[in-house]
Amino acid sequence: MEKKIYHTHDLAVAAKCHVNTVMRFEEQGFISPVPRNPKNNYREFTERNLQEMILARLALVYPYPGGKRTVLD
């Protein structure tokens, strides 16, 4: 069975956020590192990354429960 590949836009739509938020969450370590396609340099997200993005988006929406530092820690 072939593994489904998602692009940045797919994660943004699923998490109801901007594509820049997806890239920032990857940068900050809220989602696992994502390999890039060597042919076109696009990020290739997996189902795991999709679920991590949705979870991170739920946890990191303002107002932060317990304050921003508590959530980030």
KALIN-V465958 format. One record per run of one state. SS is the DSSP state (~ for helix, > for strand, _ for the rest). FROM is the first residue (numbers start at 1). LEN is the number of residues. If there is no record, write none. Layout:
ss: {SS SS}
from: {FROM FROM}
len: {LEN LEN}
This chain:
ss: {_ > _ ~ _ ~ _ > _ > _ > _ ~ _ ~ _}
from: {1 6 7 8 16 19 28 36 37 43 44 45 46 47 60 68 73}
len: {5 1 1 8 3 9 8 1 6 1 1 1 1 13 8 5 1}
